[in-house]
Amino acid sequence: MTERVPDTDLREFLRTRRARITPEQAGLPPQPGVRRVPGLRREEVAQLAGVSVDCYVRLERGRSASVSVSVLEAVARALQLSDTERDHLFALAKPTRRRPRATATQRARPGLVQALENITDIPALLLGHRLDVLATNRLARALYPGFEDLPAGERNMARFAFLNDAARDLYVDWPDNARNTVGMLRLYASHHPHDPRLAQLVGELSVNDGDFRRWWADHDVFQPRYGSKRYHHPLVGDLTLGFEALTPAGDPDQILGLYTVEPGSPSENALRLLASWTADNTHINPEQPAEHEH
């Protein structure tokens, strides 16, 4: 059987992962002399993983057709990968584990849209796998001013973060938020390697923003779960909001984002003020998904 074309993303992901770990961090004894490469050498990764150097070199060259699950697990441990990075490695190395490309239009279930609209005291939104915004509630629309005025096909959180000047003012920690956005797209790309719309989005952002282009080349991945974000809103000033990222049952490529606020805090007061100033009840119509296809 002819082996498939080498996977460039797999090669670069492994190269960047070993470059960030020093021999000392990996528990290897110090060696005299000047090292020619940052981080671990290929033979050191092979040693730590307990596999042959030839086996690891073939894997890092993107030739993973015959690699076993046990080898991937060993390499993941040797490179000290996080759970998210491990998932990314398996998606890149084992194409049979990748989710098939769907042909149906990506939609927000009417029930989810209604649930979002019923949440009135915190922002809530639903994202698709390219970070397309599929649905929002009133406070989410107020939190991201002007977002609902964009054409439906351009309502995308990655495009907003990098191509909308307002985002750099809105996010107090814009670099961290923007890098996480890139990491989310990287993670989704490993599961949807043949999605032309994802490729188009990445190409557009790479051409138009140097930060995105540089961070995309880092091959970092990010899976949102929970945390907090700081905002400087043009109407109500500073806000610190927690967030919970949930996966709706039956829709593994969608993220339900719920924001939280500490009771009695200045952020809660600011959020209430924002809600009182916002009377727009429009939302993205689930029956008109603006060509958000898988």
C-alpha positions, -999 to 999 in steps of 0.1 A, spaced: 0 0 0 13 35 -9 16 57 21 -3 89 19 12 124 14 31 135 45 11 158 68 28 192 71 7 202 101 17 171 120 54 177 112 53 213 123 32 206 154 57 180 167 87 202 158 73 232 177 64 210 207 99 195 211 114 229 206 98 243 237 111 216 261 147 217 274 165 185 283 164 195 319 126 199 318 124 164 303 146 149 330 176 142 308 211 146 322 229 178 311 253 174 281 284 194 275 288 216 244 265 240 225 232 226 213 224 234 177 186 232 180 163 247 207 146 222 229 149 184 225 166 166 196 146 140 177 167 112 192 160 125 227 123 125 221 126 89 208 146 79 239 120 95 262 91 78 243 109 44 242 106 41 204 133 38 177 147 70 163 136 59 128 100 55 141 99 90 156 117 106 126 91 92 102 63 105 125 77 139 126 81 139 89 44 135 87 44 99 77 20 84 103 0 58 83 14 29 102 20 45 136 2 28 165 -19 43 193 7 32 219 35 51 200 14 83 199 6 80 236 43 76 243 53 106 222 25 126 239 40 118 273 76 125 262 66 159 248 45 166 279 14 174 259 -17 187 275 -50 168 270 -59 193 243 -26 189 225 -29 151 227 -63 152 211 -48 174 184 -19 150 178 -42 121 174 -65 140 150 -34 149 129 -18 115 130 -49 93 127 -72 106 99 -97 79 106 -103 96 139 -112 129 122 -148 139 121 -162 135 86 -170 167 67 -207 173 68 -226 187 39 -255 201 58 -257 238 67 -245 245 102 -275 257 122 -285 267 157 -313 245 169 -345 266 175 -346 254 211 -311 266 217 -319 300 202 -350 303 224 -329 292 255 -304 320 248 -331 346 245 -346 334 278 -313 342 295 -317 379 302 -292 387 330 -259 375 315 -245 374 279 -248 341 261 -239 330 226 -236 299 204 -205 294 182 -199 271 153 -167 252 146 -151 281 127 -161 304 155 -191 316 134 -217 332 156 -248 311 152 -270 328 178 -268 354 206 -290 368 233 -296 405 239 -268 411 264 -242 393 242 -252 417 213 -247 446 237 -214 433 249 -200 433 214 -212 466 201 -219 468 164 -215 431 159 -251 426 149 -247 452 122 -222 430 103 -235 410 73 -246 376 86 -218 358 68 -191 379 85 -203 373 121 -173 354 132 -153 358 165 -119 353 148 -127 378 121 -139 402 148 -108 398 170 -83 404 142 -101 426 116 -122 449 138 -103 477 155 -130 478 182 -119 444 195 -85 456 205 -102 483 226 -129 460 240 -106 432 252 -83 444 280 -61 414 274 -64 414 236 -31 394 229 -41 365 252 -77 364 238 -65 367 202 -39 339 207 -65 316 222 -87 323 192 -60 312 169 -55 281 190 -92 272 187 -90 275 149 -59 253 149 -77 226 170 -108 227 148 -86 225 116 -72 192 127 -107 177 129 -118 194 97 -87 194 74 -107 197 42 -131 225 51 -128 251 23 -145 278 44 -121 273 73 -91 275 48 -106 306 33 -110 322 68 -74 313 78 -61 327 45 -80 359 49 -67 365 84 -32 355 75 -31 380 47 -46 409 67 -30 405 101 6 399 110 -2 388 146 -25 361 133 0 350 107 28 347 134 6 329 159 -8 305 133 27 294 126 33 286 163 8 256 160 -5 262 195 -40 248 202 -66 259 227 -99 243 240 -121 268 259 -136 254 290 -139 281 317 -121 312 329 -126 349 330 -122 378 306 -117 416 311 -135 441 289 -134 478 285 -168 486 271 -174 519 254 -207 525 272 -202 511 307 -164 509 312 -146 480 328 -161 446 331 -147 413 345 -168 384 334 -164 347 340 -173 322 312 -183 286 308 -179 269 275 -203 240 270 -209 216 241 -246 211 233 -256 174 232 -257 162 196 -237 192 182 -200 184 191 -187 212 168 -207 239 185 -198 259 217 -224 274 240 -207 303 258 -223 315 291 -208 345 308 -210 350 346 -206 379 369 -198 381 406 -229 392 426 -226 427 440 -195 435 421 -189 467 400 -190 444 370 -226 433 379 -236 469 382 -221 477 349 -238 447 332 -271 458 346 -265 493 333 -257 479 299 -289 458 299 -310 489 308 -294 508 279 -300 481 254 -334 477 239 -325 458 207 -342 424 207 -330 412 173 -311 379 170 -296 357 143 -324 338 127 -317 300 129 -338 296 97 -313 319 79 -279 307 88 -261 328 63 -243 299 46 -225 286 77 -218 252 62 -197 225 78 
